């Protein structure tokens, strides 16, 4: 029998006007402490975002999401937060914030394949 992994994931959202609390899902971050696994993936659907928030600076959004991804991946170019351990990076990425990029509350799950589950959640929640 294949080992099941307890994981947590959050949906990454773009909230163009925080006061309206409207958002569009753009990514997923999935974390498993025991497997020392964290992955953040995103996709920017420019046509959806232009309809949803025509005033949004897509170039800046891309840079901000790249920074999120660097932190999640622990990239050397991700700054000091990217050098934290995996659980601390996940907690930082999913911390409550009132900016244009927010995350849902973390949700738990069990799976045998973390990569497959990350991709499945991304397809279900974002694409």
C-alpha positions in Angstrom: 0.0 0.0 0.0 1.3 3.4 -1.0 2.0 5.9 1.8 -0.5 8.7 2.2 0.7 12.3 2.7 -1.1 14.8 4.9 -0.9 18.1 3.1 -2.2 21.6 3.3 -3.0 23.9 0.3 -4.2 27.4 -0.2 -5.6 29.0 -3.3 -3.8 32.2 -4.4 -6.2 35.0 -5.4 -5.9 38.3 -7.1 -8.0 40.9 -5.3 -7.8 44.1 -7.5 -9.9 46.3 -5.2 -9.5 45.0 -1.6 -12.5 47.0 -0.4 -14.8 45.1 -2.8 -13.5 41.7 -1.7 -13.9 40.3 -5.2 -11.2 37.9 -6.4 -10.0 35.7 -9.2 -8.1 32.5 -8.5 -4.6 32.5 -10.1 -2.6 29.8 -8.3 -2.1 27.1 -5.7 0.5 26.6 -3.0 0.7 23.0 -1.6 2.8 22.0 1.4 3.6 18.7 3.1 5.8 18.9 6.2 6.7 15.2 6.5 7.7 15.0 2.8 9.5 18.4 3.0 7.5 19.4 0.0 6.2 22.8 -1.1 5.1 23.9 -4.5 3.5 27.1 -5.8 2.1 27.3 -9.3 0.1 30.0 -11.0 -1.3 31.2 -14.3 -2.3 34.7 -15.3 -5.3 34.7 -17.6 -4.9 38.2 -19.1 -8.3 38.2 -20.8 -10.2 37.3 -17.7 -8.2 39.8 -15.6 -8.8 42.6 -18.1 -12.5 42.0 -17.9 -12.5 41.6 -14.2 -10.1 44.5 -13.4 -9.1 46.6 -16.4 -7.0 49.0 -14.2 -4.8 46.1 -12.9 -1.1 46.4 -13.8 -0.5 42.9 -15.2 3.3 43.5 -15.3 3.4 44.2 -11.6 1.1 41.3 -10.9 3.5 39.0 -12.8 6.4 40.3 -10.7 4.6 39.8 -7.4 3.5 36.2 -8.3 7.1 35.4 -9.4 8.2 36.7 -6.0 5.7 34.4 -4.3 6.9 31.5 -6.3 10.6 32.2 -5.5 9.7 32.3 -1.8 7.8 29.0 -2.1 10.6 27.4 -4.0 13.3 28.6 -1.6 15.1 30.3 -4.4 18.3 32.2 -3.5 16.9 35.2 -5.4 13.7 35.1 -3.3 15.2 37.2 -0.5 15.5 36.4 3.2 12.0 34.9 3.5 12.8 32.3 0.8 15.6 31.1 3.1 13.2 30.1 5.8 12.4 26.4 6.4 9.5 25.0 4.3 6.8 25.2 7.0 7.7 28.9 7.7 7.6 29.7 4.0 4.2 28.2 3.7 2.9 30.1 6.8 4.3 33.3 5.4 2.7 32.8 2.0 -0.6 32.0 3.5 -0.6 34.7 6.2 -3.7 37.0 6.3 -3.0 40.1 4.3 -4.9 43.0 2.8 -3.0 43.3 -0.5 -4.0 42.6 -4.1 -2.5 39.1 -3.8 -4.1 37.0 -1.0 -4.6 33.3 -0.2 -7.5 31.3 1.0 -7.4 29.7 4.4 -5.2 26.6 4.3 -7.2 23.4 3.6 -6.0 19.9 4.6 -6.0 16.7 2.6 -4.5 13.2 2.2 -2.9 11.9 -1.0 -0.4 9.4 -2.3 1.1 11.7 -5.0 1.9 15.3 -4.0 2.8 16.4 -7.5 -0.3 15.0 -9.0 -2.5 16.5 -6.3 -0.9 19.9 -6.8 -1.7 19.8 -10.5 -5.2 18.5 -9.9 -6.0 21.2 -7.5 -4.5 23.8 -9.8 -6.7 22.6 -12.7 -9.9 22.5 -10.5 -9.4 25.8 -8.7 -7.6 28.0 -11.2 -7.9 26.8 -14.8 
